[in-house]
């Protein structure tokens, strides 16, 4: 793969729709993500509001929207699909519920086996991570070799996520289709500038 990876933008976990709207608009006006992912962590009502807001902002810019794990919310709010945080387990069911055209992605930690299982079950992409030093995930970071192996042998698109740095983006770029960024920018005073520094 020689093309540069595309930006895969994640909302802050547990975000409030009212606060996120202007920030999301500003970031998406400056950068063109391939996909926007709504992270969980809020109450169902708030996630519903977030879904409507994100869909409106993203679809106006031709950007697909997926939501963590909530198949029903994806259906109810007209989203493009789901991102499953527990690997391959829910892929077949999500595909059955959402149909052939929906996006179904699966987070597979650092497990090659889990990634292959998700692909066989019908996932549109798999994500591995964290790629940097982080207490999140299932222990070990996903190594660069995993992405290199995947991109050489497997056709299913791969996303890198978790504790992304500028140096990691440079290392991962030749072996990734997408790089997921979210927590790295939302904790900063100026998320747009933080993304600019990372994604330059």
Secondary structure, DSSP 8 states (H G I E B T S, - for coil): --S--EEEEE--TT--HHHHHHHHHHHHHHS--SEEEE---S-HHHHHHHHHHHHHHHHTTT-EEEEES-HHHHHHTT-SEEEETTTTTTHHHHHHHH-TTSEEEEE-TT-HHHHHHHHHHT-SEEEEE--SS-S-SSSS---HHHHHHHHHH--SEEEEESS--HHHHHHHGGG-SEEEESHHHHTSS-HHHHHHHHH-
